[in-house]
Amino acid sequence: FENLSGIKFLEHAMGCGGTRDDARALCRILAGYICHPNVAGATILSLGCQNAQVSLLEEELAALRPALDKPLLVFEQQKSFSEREMVARAMKATFLGMADANAQTREPCPISDLVMGVECGGSDGFSGISANPAIGHASDLLASLGGAPVLSEFPELCGVEQSLCDRCVSDELAARFTGLMRAYSDAAQACGSGFDANPSPGNIRDGLITDAIKSAGAAKKGGHSPVVDVIDYGEPVTKRGGLTLCCTPGNDVESTTAMAGAGCNVMVFSTGLGTPTGNPVCPTLKISTSTELATRMADLIDFDAGPIIRGEMTVAQAGEALFDLVLATASGDYTPKAVALGQDDFLPWKRGVSL
């Protein structure tokens, strides 16, 4: 099937355990993946008695896309004669669905269709100086062309709330952002933790010793465009022409899982220490903060922001070059290292305390 990149498996352990809210949140994320523009169809394998019932998934799909225009194949083990029989039926139906999907081909799309998630992981002392500002400039370019950059990781926005509120296009959006931040912070403190515990040992060794310091650099990925929407975990991106704030943990995979589920069709991920993270349905570009990392981990890194540090390239020049790479990726002309390596990370947030 030359027009398909293959089958991706979204494995998780949340179907049975957890609260009913956890089950609903899981179904909302799965609905986002099924409706994702990079997904041609979905095969669901269900036990049958779990909290995350197929009916919940159908409700979330109906809310997200009332007229689903792609195949959804559901197989329930407890209604099957045997596991072998169920898997055989699922494989046959999926194969036939792939044959139909292979008839689809690429068509030109406007840049305004691009939804770009921005992420950082394994941050170092250069993150807020090189890679993150370059990503921020690329975010502004996308917003100016009618697209949708998305900034997540709310624990890493602690300390820069006022600057983001000032960019919100309405008081209601600013109030929603501060409300989500406050509720998240209160939940963390109730468990004996807090946003101040967000910096990792690697962050601290490289100079990011407080969450506020880390946040000052992390927020630069969002550029300077107006904040046009604030969404909670599992909600879709619906606004264009400005920045969307998405409430997620700082945990790389919990965050990227949500952004892909929200509709991001490409993600840009900065790292100073090296992070092998990708996503099953959304190509993820890795941006190094230094040339040393880009050289040492050449198998992971797609773009080197190190020339900014050496004064060989301005932030604007790097951001424009990165934006060109984003467009090449979305067009299928460039394959990110995470895609080539099969780094298909999927981890929905079980709504406890995760920093």
N, C-alpha and C positions, 0 to 999 in steps of 0.2 A: 504494500500500500504506500506508494511513493509520496502521496500527499498527506500522510499521517506521520507524526513523530513517534507514535507508539502508544502503549497503554501505561498509565500511571496508577499506582496503588496508594490509596490514602488509608494507611493503617493507624489505628488509634485504640485506646483501651477505655473509652468513655461511654460505651453504649449502655452498660448496666449500672455501674456504680455512680455515686454522686447524687446531687439533688435533681429534682424535676427541672429546675432552672438550668442546671448543667446540661441536661438532655435537650432542652429547648435551644440552648446556645449552640450545642453541637450540630443540631439539625439546621440551624440558621447558617452556620459556617459551611456545612455541606451543600446547602442550597446555593450559596454564593459560588462555590466551586462548580456546581453543575451548570449554573447560568453563565459562567465565565466565558468570555469570547474565544479563548484558546481551547475550549472543551467542546467536542463534537457530540458527546453523549455520555451516559453514565450507567454502570451496572452496580446495583446495590445488593450486597449480601447481608441478610438480616437473620439473627437468631430467632426472633419472634416474640420473646417475653420481656425484652429489655425496656428500660425507661425510654430510650430514644426510638419510639415506635415509627414505623414508616408513615403513619398518618400525620405525625408531627412534621416530618420532612415534607410531606405533600402540602401541609398548611403553609410552611415557610416558603416553599416554591411558588405557591399561589399568590402569596403576598409580594414576592419579589418579581415574579414574571407570570401573570395570570394565564397567558397563553404560551406555555412552554413549547418552543419550536425545535426541540431536539429529543432523541429517544431516551427514555428512562426505563431501564430493565430492573425489576425487583425480584429477588429470589429469597424465600424464607425457609430456613433449614427445618424448623419444627413442623412445617406443612409438607415436607418432602419425604419421599420413601427412604432415602439414604443420603448421606453426604456426597457420595460418589455420583449419584443420580442428579443431585442438585448442581454440583459443579460442572457436570457434563452439559446440562441444559444451559447453564450460564455461559460456558465457553462457546458453545455453538451460537447462541443468540448474540453474544458480543462480537464474534467473528463476522457474522452477517451484518451487524450494525457497522462494523469497520469498513466493510465493502461498500456500504451506502455512503458513509462519510467520506470515503476516498474520492467521491465524485466532486467534492468541494475543492475549489482552488482559490489562491490568493487574489484579492481585488484591491485596487487603490482605495485608501482611506485618508481623510483629512487628519492633520496633526491634532486637531481638537478631539479626536477619538482616543488619544493617548492618555492613559491614567498611570502615573509614575509614582510608585512608592519609594520613599527614601529611608534608609536604615543605616545604623552604624553598629559595629560590634568589634570587640577587641580594640577599643580606642586607645590612643596613646597621646602624648603631649603635642603631637603635630596635627591631630585630627581637626581641631578647631582653627588651624592656621592654613592648611592646604586642602585636604580632600573635602571636608564638609563645606567650606565656602564655595569650592568649585561646583559641588552638587547643588548648592543653593542657587548659584547663578544659572545652572541648567534648569532648575525648578522655575525660576523667574522667566526664562525664555519660553518654557512650555506654557506657563500661565498666560503670558502675553499673547500667545498664539491660540488661546482658547482651550488648552488642555487642562489637566487636573493633577498637579503634584499633591502628594499625600504624606504628611509628617505624623509619625506615631510615637511610641515609647513615652508615655506620660510621666513615669518616674524620672525621666531624663529631661523633663521640661520644668522641674522644680527649681525655682529661682529666677526663671525668665517669664513667669506668668504675665507680669504687667506688660512687657513688650508685645506679647502675643495678643493680649486683650486689646491693646491699642490698635492692633491691625485688624481686629474683627469688624466686619461691615455693619454689625448691629449690636446693640446692648444685649439683646437676647442671646446671641452667639457667645459673647464674652461671659455671660452668666452661666451658660451651659458648660463652657470650658472650665470655669472655676469651680462649678458644682461637681463635675466629674473628678477634677483634681482633688477637691476636698474630700469627697467620698472615698476615693482610692487611698488617700493619705490616712484618713481615719481608720479604714479597714486594716492597713498595714500596722498602724500604731496599736490597734486593739489586739494584734497577735504578737506584740512585743518587738516589732520591727519598725520600719519607717523608711521614707525616701532617702534618708541619710545613709542607709545601708546599701544603696544601689551600686556605688563604685566597686568593681571587682578587685581582687588582689593584683591582677595585671594592670588595671587602670591606676591603682594607687602607686605601684612601683614606678610607673612612668609619669607621675606628677598630677594625676587627676584625683586628688585626695579627698574632695568633697563632692556631693551631688551637684551643688551650685556651679562649681568649676566645670564639671563634666557637662552640665546642662548648657552652659554658655557656649560651648563648642558644638554640642549635639544639635542645638536649635538652628545653627547656621545652615543646616541641610534644607531648611524650609525657605531660604531666600528672604525676600523682602516684599513679596506680593501680598495683597489683602487676604485675610482669612475669610473665606466665603462659606465655610460649613464646619461643624463640629459633630462627629459621629461616634457612637459607642461601639464597643467590640461586636463584630458580626453585622453591623449595619453597612449598607452599600454607599458608595460614592455616587452622588447625584448632581453635584454642582461643578461647573467648569469656570475657567478664567480666573482662578485664584487658588489659594492653598486650602486644603482640607486637613483638619486635625482629627486623628483617629485614636481613640483611647485603647491602648494596648500596654502590656508590661514591657519592661526593657529587655526581657529575655528575647534574644534574636529570633528564634524559631516561632515562639508564640506570637511575636509581632508580625513577622513576614507571613505567617499563616493567615492572620486576620486581614492584612492588606491585599493579599491575593483574593481572599474571599470577598473583599469589598469591591473588587473589580479591577485592581491594578493589573495592567497587562505587560508591565515591565517594572523591575525594581533595580535601584542603584544602591549599593551597599559599600560604605567606607570601612576600612579597617587599618589599624596601625600595627597590630600585633599578629594578625593573620587569623581568619575565620573561614572555615570551609562550609558555608551555608548556602543552600539553594532552595528551590521550591518546585513542586511537581508540575504546576501549570503556568508559572510565571517566570520567564527568563530573568536571571539575577546577575547583574554586572558587579564585579568587585573592584573597588577603587582603593589603591594603596596610598597612605599618607606620605610615604617616603620611597625613594628609588631603591634604597637598601632592601626594603621588604619586597618590592616588585621584582628585584633580582633574585632574592633568596627563595621566594615562593612564586616563581613564574608560572607554575602549574595552576595557581589559584587566581592570580591577579589579571584583570582585563585592562586597567587604565592606571597609569602612574601619575599621581599629583605631586611627586617629589620636585619637579622643576620649579614649582611655586616657591618652595623653601630656598632654593638656590638662586632665585631672582631671574631665572631663565624664561619664565612664563608668568603672566599676570593671572589673577583669579578669573578674570573675564575670559582670557584666552583659553585657559584650561576648561572653564565651564562650557564654552562654545564647542571645543573639541569633544568634550564628554557628551554634549547634546547630540552631536553628529553620530557618535557611537551608539547612543540610545536609539536614534532613528534607524540606524543600520541594523540594530538588533531587532527592533519591532518589524522591520521590513523583511527579516529573514536572511539578510546579507552577512550578518555576523553571528557566530554562535558563542555565547559566553562560556567561560571555563566551567562554571558550575553545572551548566547543561551538559557539556561534553563529559564531565566526570560523573554524571548521574546523581548529583547531590539534591535529592528530592525530599527535603525536610518538611514534615507536617506535624504540628503539635498545637491543637486547639487549647485555649486557656480555660482551665477549670477554675471558675471564678473565685479562687482563693487569693492568698497573698503571694504574688510573684513579682519580683523586682527586676 
